[in-house]
Amino acid sequence: MRNIFNVLGWILLLISIVIGGNELYEYLDRGDYGLSRVGDLWARYAPDSLAAFQSALAQFLYPTLWDNLVRPLVLGVPALLAALVLAVVFLLAARIGRVEDSGSGRRARRRRSSGRLS
């Protein structure tokens, strides 16, 4: 499981570098700095899945959940910040799993030599 967390963490870190590079490019190109939001990037690159997510939330859960929770707290978060925080969380989870595995008290067995030369 920690390998999955490690891979996801590095992928999210790479995504945050790409987002940061894109925002730096836009700043240098236009001269104004505005952080891209998660909702803006989702609407730009996968609008069909965003609409499907919204309709599924309205149909299967609570319809006002979209307006009161998802839009401001999930889609309104800066994408760079969201990717960095998720990357750190996944990488720390992978590291904690690695520390717990190494501290489990198991010792590697050593092979005994039979005393014979081969």
C-alpha positions as a Markdown table, in Angstrom:
| # | Residue | x | y | z |
|---|---|---|---|---|
| 1 | Met | 0.0 | 0.0 | 0.0 |
| 2 | Arg | 2.8 | 2.4 | 0.8 |
| 3 | Asn | 4.2 | 1.9 | -2.8 |
| 4 | Ile | 0.8 | 3.1 | -4.1 |
| 5 | Phe | 1.0 | 6.2 | -1.8 |
| 6 | Asn | 4.5 | 6.8 | -2.9 |
| 7 | Val | 3.7 | 6.7 | -6.6 |
| 8 | Leu | 0.6 | 8.9 | -6.1 |
| 9 | Gly | 2.6 | 11.4 | -4.1 |
| 10 | Trp | 5.3 | 11.7 | -6.7 |
| 11 | Ile | 2.7 | 12.0 | -9.5 |
| 12 | Leu | 0.9 | 14.7 | -7.6 |
| 13 | Leu | 4.2 | 16.5 | -7.0 |
| 14 | Leu | 4.9 | 16.4 | -10.7 |
| 15 | Ile | 1.4 | 17.7 | -11.4 |
| 16 | Ser | 2.0 | 20.6 | -9.0 |
| 17 | Ile | 5.3 | 21.5 | -10.7 |
| 18 | Val | 3.4 | 21.6 | -14.0 |
| 19 | Ile | 0.7 | 23.7 | -12.6 |
| 20 | Gly | 3.2 | 26.1 | -11.0 |
| 21 | Gly | 5.1 | 26.3 | -14.2 |
| 22 | Asn | 1.9 | 27.1 | -16.1 |
| 23 | Glu | 1.0 | 29.8 | -13.6 |
| 24 | Leu | 4.5 | 31.3 | -13.8 |
| 25 | Tyr | 4.2 | 31.3 | -17.6 |
| 26 | Glu | 0.9 | 33.1 | -17.5 |
| 27 | Tyr | 2.3 | 35.6 | -15.0 |
| 28 | Leu | 5.2 | 36.4 | -17.3 |
| 29 | Asp | 3.0 | 36.5 | -20.4 |
| 30 | Arg | 0.1 | 38.6 | -19.0 |
| 31 | Gly | 1.7 | 40.4 | -16.1 |
| 32 | Asp | -1.1 | 39.6 | -13.6 |
| 33 | Tyr | -1.0 | 36.8 | -11.2 |
| 34 | Gly | -4.1 | 34.7 | -10.4 |
| 35 | Leu | -4.1 | 31.2 | -9.0 |
| 36 | Ser | -5.9 | 28.6 | -11.1 |
| 37 | Arg | -8.7 | 27.0 | -9.2 |
| 38 | Val | -9.4 | 23.2 | -9.2 |
| 39 | Gly | -12.8 | 23.9 | -10.7 |
| 40 | Asp | -11.4 | 26.0 | -13.5 |
| 41 | Leu | -8.9 | 23.3 | -14.5 |
| 42 | Trp | -11.5 | 20.6 | -14.2 |
| 43 | Ala | -13.9 | 22.6 | -16.4 |
| 44 | Arg | -11.2 | 23.3 | -18.9 |
| 45 | Tyr | -9.8 | 19.8 | -19.3 |
| 46 | Ala | -12.8 | 17.5 | -18.5 |
| 47 | Pro | -16.1 | 19.4 | -18.6 |
| 48 | Asp | -18.2 | 16.2 | -19.2 |
| 49 | Ser | -16.9 | 14.6 | -16.0 |
| 50 | Leu | -17.5 | 17.7 | -14.0 |
| 51 | Ala | -21.1 | 17.9 | -15.2 |
| 52 | Ala | -21.6 | 14.2 | -14.5 |
| 53 | Phe | -20.2 | 14.7 | -11.0 |
| 54 | Gln | -22.5 | 17.6 | -10.3 |
| 55 | Ser | -25.6 | 15.7 | -11.6 |
| 56 | Ala | -24.6 | 12.5 | -9.6 |
| 57 | Leu | -24.3 | 14.6 | -6.4 |
| 58 | Ala | -27.6 | 16.2 | -7.0 |
| 59 | Gln | -29.4 | 13.0 | -7.9 |
| 60 | Phe | -28.0 | 10.5 | -5.4 |
| 61 | Leu | -27.0 | 12.6 | -2.4 |
| 62 | Tyr | -28.3 | 16.0 | -1.4 |
| 63 | Pro | -28.9 | 18.6 | -4.2 |
| 64 | Thr | -27.7 | 21.7 | -2.2 |
| 65 | Leu | -24.4 | 19.9 | -1.3 |
| 66 | Trp | -23.0 | 21.1 | -4.6 |
| 67 | Asp | -23.6 | 24.8 | -3.8 |
| 68 | Asn | -22.8 | 24.8 | -0.2 |
| 69 | Leu | -19.9 | 22.4 | 0.1 |
| 70 | Val | -18.3 | 21.2 | -3.2 |
| 71 | Arg | -18.2 | 24.4 | -5.1 |
| 72 | Pro | -16.6 | 26.6 | -2.4 |
| 73 | Leu | -14.5 | 24.0 | -0.6 |
| 74 | Val | -13.3 | 21.7 | -3.3 |
| 75 | Leu | -13.6 | 23.5 | -6.6 |
| 76 | Gly | -12.7 | 26.9 | -5.2 |
| 77 | Val | -9.3 | 25.8 | -3.8 |
| 78 | Pro | -6.2 | 26.9 | -5.8 |
| 79 | Ala | -5.0 | 23.9 | -7.8 |
| 80 | Leu | -1.4 | 24.4 | -7.0 |
| 81 | Leu | -2.1 | 24.3 | -3.3 |
| 82 | Ala | -4.4 | 21.3 | -3.6 |
| 83 | Ala | -1.8 | 19.3 | -5.6 |
| 84 | Leu | 1.0 | 20.2 | -3.2 |
| 85 | Val | -1.0 | 19.3 | -0.1 |
| 86 | Leu | -2.2 | 16.0 | -1.5 |
| 87 | Ala | 1.4 | 15.2 | -2.6 |
| 88 | Val | 2.8 | 15.8 | 0.8 |
| 89 | Val | 0.0 | 13.8 | 2.5 |
| 90 | Phe | 0.6 | 10.8 | 0.2 |
| 91 | Leu | 4.4 | 11.0 | 0.5 |
| 92 | Leu | 4.1 | 11.2 | 4.3 |
| 93 | Ala | 1.7 | 8.3 | 4.4 |
| 94 | Ala | 4.2 | 6.2 | 2.4 |
| 95 | Arg | 7.0 | 7.3 | 4.7 |
| 96 | Ile | 5.0 | 6.4 | 7.8 |
| 97 | Gly | 4.2 | 3.0 | 6.3 |
| 98 | Arg | 7.9 | 2.5 | 5.6 |
| 99 | Val | 8.9 | 3.4 | 9.2 |
| 100 | Glu | 6.2 | 1.1 | 10.7 |
| 101 | Asp | 7.4 | -1.8 | 8.5 |
| 102 | Ser | 11.0 | -1.4 | 9.5 |
| 103 | Gly | 10.2 | -1.1 | 13.2 |
| 104 | Ser | 8.0 | -4.2 | 13.3 |
| 105 | Gly | 10.6 | -6.1 | 15.4 |
| 106 | Arg | 11.3 | -8.6 | 12.7 |
| 107 | Arg | 14.9 | -9.4 | 12.0 |
| 108 | Ala | 16.3 | -10.9 | 8.9 |
| 109 | Arg | 17.3 | -14.5 | 9.3 |
| 110 | Arg | 20.9 | -15.2 | 8.7 |
| 111 | Arg | 21.9 | -18.4 | 7.0 |
| 112 | Arg | 24.1 | -20.6 | 9.0 |
| 113 | Ser | 27.1 | -22.0 | 7.3 |
| 114 | Ser | 27.5 | -25.8 | 7.5 |
| 115 | Gly | 31.2 | -25.4 | 8.0 |
| 116 | Arg | 31.9 | -27.1 | 4.8 |
| 117 | Leu | 33.7 | -25.5 | 1.9 |
| 118 | Ser | 32.1 | -26.0 | -1.4 |
